[in-house]
Amino acid sequence: MHLRQLHALLAVAEHHSFSAAARALHTVQSNVSTHVARLEREVGATLIDRERSELTTEGAVVASRARRMIAELRAIEDDLVALRDELSGTVRVGVIGTTARWLVPAILDATTQQHPRVNLQIIEATTTTLIPQLLDDRLDVAVANLPVVDPDIDTESLFLEDRIVVAPLGHALASCERVDLSELAEHEILLPPIGTAFRDEIEADARKARIKLSTRAEVDGLRLLSSLAFQGFAPALVPVSAAPDWLQGDFVRIPVDGLSRREVGLAVRRRFSPSAPTRAVAELIRTVVGETCADQGGLTPASSPGADTL
């Protein structure tokens, strides 16, 4: 079993065709086909369904292990370079959209200043999308909505955030200075789907208050939820960072009483030793959050964060 074979398998799995995998690996299709075929002979199983160019059940098992092996090898190289010279390498950081607005520019600046040879790859997505990418080694670290309930993920808290209603002008809620859950239950609102951390915490608060919220629509993406409210579709219950003060339009921000605060934190794979560049970027994220998140309004640094995961 050779690394070239594993890289070929992962490229086909990611790009869903042998020709696209060849382009990504800067080689010819016959080489990719040969590497995958040799790997299949060595493990004694078909790893790629040729009709669909997708992993078989056995292929998914091999690919999962291969990603971890390649990540460890990359970390070894980065750690050795860090011992001899300044930090260098690529760190893939996933960030939820509402936090990315204010955190990513500061992280890019801090990394450029303190670790100029570290290349950041930023992926903006929802928590439900980031965590599978983290587990599949497509990300090194993620800034996500907590809690994340997965036995293969470790997390630590970064900050807490108020939840608010964004209501279009002209809606009945727009005249309210504040609302509580019972008032909110009288209106159809936009919410994330059940099963997301943000929605599940809201539902827990509603159950405690013996209230059932009414949904106009469910959307897995807090920035999109906010945009729908901005455009007048319906009020949306979102974190305060989804509607920053500098953003103006035909809508109002309304504080909500009776809701717990949203928690955002760092997430990494358990049983994996991050590379030196990844640890350095994680520390920059902690520092930037501690120094700047209170300036965003409605955000508070975590007072008692858990033990560092990196």
C-alpha positions, 0 to 999 in steps of 0.5 A, spaced: 500 500 500 503 506 497 501 513 499 500 515 491 494 509 491 491 512 497 491 519 494 488 517 488 482 513 492 481 520 496 481 524 489 476 520 486 472 520 492 472 527 492 471 529 485 466 523 483 470 521 477 477 518 475 478 524 470 477 529 475 481 526 480 487 526 475 486 533 473 486 534 481 492 530 482 496 533 476 496 526 472 493 522 467 487 518 468 490 511 467 495 513 473 489 514 477 485 508 475 492 504 476 493 506 483 486 505 485 486 498 481 492 496 485 490 498 492 483 494 491 488 488 489 492 489 495 486 489 500 482 484 496 475 489 495 472 493 490 473 500 493 470 504 487 463 503 484 465 504 477 458 506 474 457 512 479 464 513 481 463 513 488 466 509 494 463 502 496 462 501 503 469 498 503 472 504 500 469 508 505 472 505 511 479 505 507 478 512 505 476 514 512 483 511 515 487 514 509 485 521 511 487 520 518 494 517 515 495 523 511 493 528 516 498 525 521 504 525 515 502 532 514 502 534 521 509 530 522 512 534 516 509 541 519 512 539 526 519 538 524 519 544 520 517 548 526 522 545 530 528 548 525 524 554 522 518 558 523 511 555 523 509 554 515 504 549 512 496 550 511 491 550 516 484 549 514 479 552 518 471 552 518 467 558 521 460 558 521 457 564 517 455 569 523 462 569 526 466 569 520 463 576 519 468 579 524 472 573 526 475 571 519 478 578 518 482 579 524 484 572 524 487 573 517 491 579 519 493 576 526 496 570 522 499 574 517 503 578 522 505 573 527 506 566 522 507 569 515 509 562 512 502 559 515 497 559 509 490 559 512 484 556 508 477 558 510 471 554 509 464 558 511 459 553 512 453 551 517 455 547 523 451 541 520 456 541 514 463 543 518 463 537 523 462 532 518 468 535 514 472 535 520 471 528 521 473 526 514 479 530 515 477 536 510 478 541 516 483 541 521 479 546 526 472 549 526 469 554 530 462 552 531 455 552 534 456 548 541 454 543 543 457 538 538 455 531 540 459 526 537 464 521 540 469 523 536 469 531 537 472 535 542 470 542 543 472 548 548 467 554 549 469 561 546 464 566 547 456 566 549 452 570 544 445 573 545 439 571 541 434 576 537 429 577 533 430 580 526 423 583 524 421 586 517 418 593 518 411 593 518 410 586 521 407 587 528 413 585 532 417 591 529 413 596 534 416 592 540 422 594 544 423 587 547 419 581 546 418 574 551 417 567 548 410 568 550 409 574 545 413 570 540 409 564 540 403 568 537 407 569 530 410 565 525 417 566 525 423 563 521 428 558 525 433 553 523 431 546 523 430 541 529 436 537 530 441 543 529 444 546 536 441 553 535 434 550 534 434 545 539 436 550 545 431 554 543 426 548 543 428 547 550 427 554 553 420 553 550 418 547 553 421 550 560 416 556 559 410 551 556 410 554 550 410 552 543 413 556 537 410 557 530 415 556 524 413 560 518 419 556 515 426 552 517 432 554 514 439 551 516 443 557 515 443 563 520 445 568 515 440 566 510 435 566 515 437 573 517 437 575 509 430 572 509 428 577 514 431 583 511 427 582 505 421 582 509 419 574 508 418 573 516 421 575 522 427 570 524 430 568 531 437 569 530 444 570 534 445 577 534 451 577 530 447 575 524 444 582 524 450 587 526 449 594 528 453 597 522 448 593 517 442 597 516 435 596 512 428 595 513 428 591 519 429 592 526 432 588 532 428 586 538 431 583 544 428 576 546 427 575 554 427 568 556 432 565 552 439 562 553 445 564 550 448 561 544 455 558 545 460 558 540 467 554 540 472 550 537 472 543 535 477 538 533 477 531 532 479 527 538 484 522 538 488 526 533 494 530 535 494 537 531 500 540 527 504 546 530 501 550 525 494 548 527 495 549 534 498 556 533 492 558 529 487 555 534 491 560 539 490 566 535 483 564 535 482 564 542 486 571 543 482 574 538 476 572 541 478 574 548 480 581 545 475 583 540 468 579 541 465 584 546 466 589 541 461 586 537 455 587 541 451 582 545 457 577 545 461 575 551 468 571 552 467 564 555 468 566 562 470 558 564 472 555 558 473 548 558 480 545 557 484 547 551 483 541 546 489 543 542 
